[in-house]
């Protein structure tokens, strides 16, 4: 198996450390010093190597998306909430106040989640989410404006060229993806490539429709904008996307991709991004079947069902008759837990977690339907590292919110994996 890695020269050691745990894989590198070199380096990599998969960051993906072969499995790695929290921790270690601060590339959702967990004043945090059309000059101009307006003593950046462009005018903390974050994405990509080679894939289709035509008189322009946004959404890097006129925008990909972007069919945050970026309301339907024609037909039925709801959302219909939905546009699964259970804040304080994290754990418990979960699976559901998942399980167990439920031996070799049954809902509803 040959996997391509695209990264800045200054990050090669970080990517190499992440790749160290994979055996049976050969890595081909595309290294760049400046963003304007990315297309040339990626083109050369694709020309000179026969790749089974490709891992690259947000900026390289935005600069070279049109060069990537449709059949090539692609994963776009990005800095996670943990990486942002670590940057804030370094700021405090330097003796700097946590706020005011200016941040780029992270989504507003991620910034809000980490700020809430750290009990920071979000009104003093300026955030410029990633935009494929952004240049380094645009990002630097944003930071300069915010620093001048708020008096921030430093900025947190993911873009490599920001520090050089600011040239010491203000301190810059890099919130680059840690080797652990990159490693998780790399392992997922390698597993996807192996599944593809074993012909074990099952594909699915998604249909995105403009939900309120009367609010968008120029439907063609709305659909083109919708298609452009989806094509520039990193989560859809490995998908085939087509504008199908009145039927909206069709997305075809491996079922696992849709499972990831919907948090295992719980929510669809991209609907909120469509609303905020394009000013249109969209619904989505997903279909899983044994052929492309069946997948699209089921997705159209699911989208039609989503149109019947007052609030835009999404549904899934599979060829065995199963339907899941509605899936809302909330970026954090089970946001309603926060509303329905007034005791979640008190419980979170007792356990030593943020209410947002406890809400997400309650969502995962509901999706499990009483089944036990391993610390590693819980970590992947939350987007954190395996060691963090084990620490979280220990904290939950100590508070009675996770109960030991035996072990599982997935492979002949190696130690059994402990399993735990979550008990958060019962703690929130003791009656």
N, C-alpha and C positions, 0 to 999 in steps of 0.2 A: 504494500500500500504506500502510495506517495501522496503526501499532503503538503500543499504550498502554504507558506507563511509570509505575509506581507507586513512589514513593520519599519518604523524609523530606526536609523542606525543606533541611536542612543537607547533603544528598547530591545535590541537583539538579545542581550543577556537575560532580560526578563522573560522573553518568549522561549529562549533556550531552556531556562530553568523550568518553565511550565511543561515543556515537551519532554523533559527528562524521564518522566514516569511512564511514557508510552514505549512499548517494545513492539517489534515487528513493523515499525513504520519508518519510512525514509522521508526526511524533510527537505523541501526545496525552498530556497529563500529569495525574496524580492526585497532588497534593502534600499531605502531612499533617505536622502538628507533634507530635501525640501519637498513641499507638497506638489510643486509643478513637475517633479520627476516621477510621480506615482504611476501615471498612465504608461510611460515608457517602460518602467520596471515591470509592471504587471503584464504588459504585452509581451515582453521578452520571456518572462516566466512561462506564460501560456504557450509561447512558440517553441521554447527549448525543452519543455518538460511535458510528460504525459501525466497529468494530475488525477488523483482519485477524489480529492477534496481540497478546499481552499479556506483558510482562516485569515481574516483581515479586519481592521478596525473601521470605525465609522467614516473617517475621512477617506481612507483608501477605497472603501466601497463606493462612496459618493463620486469619487473621481474616475472610477474604472468600471462601474456597473455595466455599462453597455458592452464591455469587452468580454464579459464572463459567459462561457458557453452555457446554454440552457440546461444541459444534462449534468453539469458539474455541481455536486453538493457544496454549498457555501454556508459558512457561519460568520456572522459579523459580531466580533467581540467588542465589548464596551465596558467602561468603568461602572462598577456597581455601587449600591448604597454604602457597602462596607468601605470602598475606596474613598468615598466622600467623607465618611465619618473619620477615617484615618487622617485625612488631610486636616480636618478640624482639630483633631487631637494634636497633630504636629504644631498647629498654630498656637494652641494653648501651651504646649511645651516650650514654645519660643517666647512665651509671656505676652502674646497678642490677645486682644479680646476676640471672642467668637464672632461678634458683630460690631459694626456693620462690615459687610463683605460682599464682593461681587463674584459670581460663579458663572462659568460657561459650560456648554455641552450637555450637562445633566438635564433630565426632564424636570419640569416643575414638580411633578408628583414625587420623584425621588428626593429632591431638595426638601419638600415639605415633610416627607416621611422622616428623614434624618433629623431635620430641625425639630420636629415634634418629639422625637425620641430623646434628643439632647436638651429639650426644654428651652429652645432659642426663640427669640422674637423674629417671626418670619417677615414682619414689615421692614426689618433692617437687612434683609437678604435679597440682593438683586440677582436674577437668574436669566440667562439667555440660552434657551435650549438649542440643541444642534439643528442647523438648517443646511441641507446639502449645498445651497448656493452661497453660504457664508465663506468669505475669505478671511485670512488672518487679520487683515486691516479692519474688517467689519467687527471682529471680536475685540480687537484692541481698542477701537473707538468706543465700543460699548463699555468696556472696563474704565476707560479714561473718564467718560461721562459720569459713570456711577461713583467713581472715586471722588471726583470733583464735587458731586452733589451730596454725598454722604460722609465724606472724610474717612472712608475706609482705609486702613493701613496696609491691606494686602488683598490679593485676589486669589481665587482657586480656579485653576485652569486644567483642561485635559489636552488642549491644543499645544503641540510641541513648540511652535514658533512664537507663542505669545510672550514668553519671558524675554526672548531676544528682541522682539519688536518694542516692548516697553522699556528696554535698555536701562534697567535700574531705577526707573521713575517711581515704581511701586513694587513691593515684594510680591513674588509669585510662588504659590505652592502648587506643585503638580499633583493632581488626583488621578494618576495613571492606574490602569487596571493592575492589580497585584498578580503575581504568578498563579496564585490560587484561583482567581477569577478567570484568567486565561486558560488554566488547566481544565477547569470544568467545561468551558466551551470546546476545548480541543478534544476532550474525552467524548463529549456528546457528538461531535462531528465524526470522530473515528468510529463510534458505534453505528452512526447512520450510514457511513460508507460500507461497513461490514454487512449491515442488514441489506443494503442495496445489492451487494455482491452475492448475498445468499438468496436474492430474489424474494425476500420476505416483506417487501414493502406493500402497504395498502394505501392507495391514493384517495384523495378527497377533493371536493370542489367547494368553492365559496362564491356566492353571488351577492354583490353590494349594490343596493338600489337607493336612489334619492328618495327619501321618505315623504317629502311634502312638495310635490311639483308646483303647487300654487305659490310657494314661497321662493321658487327658483324658476322664473319664466324662461331662462335660457338653459334648457335641460342639457343640450349638447355641451355647452361650456362647463356646466356642473359635472357632467360625467367625465369630461377630459381632465378637469381638475381632480376629480376623485381618482381616476386612473393614475395620474402623475403622482399624487400623494402616496398611493399604495406602492407604486414602483420604487419610491424613494424611502419607503419604510424598511429599515434593516431587517426586521423580522420576516419580511417577504422576499429576502434576497434569493431564496432557493425556489421561488414560485414562478409559474407562468401566468401572466396577467394580460387580459384582453378586454377592450371596450366593445361590448356587444349591443350598442344602440339602446333601444327601449328596454332591453333586458338588463341594463346596467353594466357593471364591470364584473367579469368572471375571473376568479383566481383558482388555479389548479396546482396542487402540491401534495406532498406526502402527508398522510393524516397526522403524523406526529408534529408537523409544523403548526397545524391548526390547534392541536392540543396545547402547544406551548403558548401561542398568542391569546388563547382563551382561558389560560390558567386551568387547564383540564376541563374545559366547557363550563366555566363558572362566570366569567366576565369577558368583555371585549373592549379594552381601553382604546383601541384605534378609532372606535366610533366617536369618542370624545375629541380625539385629535382632528378627525374630519370636521366635526362641528366647529371647533375653535379655529382651525386653520382656513377652512373654506367657507364657513358661515352657512353650511347646509346641514340638514338632518338626514342621516342615512341609516338604513337597516341592513342586516346581513342574514344570509341563510347558508348553511353548510350541509353537504350531502356526502355520505360515505357508501360506496357500492363497489361492484366487481367490474365496472367498466367506466370509462370517462363519460359516456352518454348518460348512464344511470346516475353517476355522481352529480352531474350538472342538473339533471331533471329533479333530483331530490333537493338540491340546493335552491332551485327556483321555488319549489313548494315551501321550503323552510323560510325563504325570504318573504313569500306571500303571506305566510303565517305571521311573521314579524311585523308586517305592515298593518296588521289588524290591531296591534297594541297601541295604546295612547302614547307611551314613551318608546322612542326608538331603541331597538335591541336586536337580538339575534336568536336563531333557533338552529338546532341540528336535527336532521332526519337521516336515519341509516336504512339500508336495504332490508334489515330484519324487522322493520316497523318501529324501532325505538325513536322517540323524540325527546330532546333535551331543550329546555328553555323556560322562560326567557333569560338570555344573558345580557346584562346591562353594560353600560359604557364605563362603569366605575373601574378605575385603575387598581383599586385594592379590593380583593375578594371579600365578600360579606361585609360591606360597609353598613348594611342594615343592622348588624349586630350592635354597632355603636348606638343605634337609635332605639332598638328594641329592648336592650338590656341596660338599664341605668346603672347596674352594679359593675359594669365592666371596668370602669375607671378605678373603683375601689379594689377589685380583684387584681388588676394590673399592678397597682401600687404595692399590694401585698406580695405578689410574686416577684416584683422587680423588673417588669417588662412595660413597654409602652402600650397604651390601649390599642393603637393601630396594629402592633404585632400580635396582640392577643386576639384581635378581630380576625386577622389573617389565619391564625392557628385554629380558631373556631370554624372558619370556612373550610379549612383542610379537613377538620374532623367530620364536618357534614358530608364532604365529598367522599370520604372513606366509607361512610355507611356502616360504621362499627368494625371495619377491618383494622388490624394492627399496622403499624408503620415503623420502618427502621429509621435510625437517626440520619442516615445518608439520604433516604428518600425525603424525609422532612426537610433536610437542608436544601435539596434540589427544588422542592416546591416553594421554598421561601427565597431562593436565589442567594443563599449564603454558603460558606465553605463547610465541608464535612466536620472539621473540628468544632466549628461554631454550632453545627447541628447537634453534636454530642453534648456540648456544654448546655445548650438549650434544653435538651431532654433531661439532663441531670437537674436543671433548675425546675422544670415542670414536675419531675418525679418527686423532688423534695417538697413541693407544694401540693402534692396530691392531684395534679392536673394531667399526669401521665402514669399509667400503670403497667408494670412489667407483664408481658404476655408471651413469654417463651422466646424461642430463637428460630432462625431459619438458616439452613445450610444450602446456599445457592450453588456453590461449586464443591467438588469433592475435596479439593485442597483449600487450605485456609481455615480461619476460625469462623464459627457460626456467628451470624449477625443477630444481635438482640432486637426484639420487637416490642413495641409499646402501643397501648391503646389510649388515645387521648380522652380526657374526661373534663373538658372545659365547659361544654354545654350544661352538664349536670351541675357544675359549680355555679354557673350563672342562673340556673333555674332549679334550685334545690327542691322545690315542691314537685 
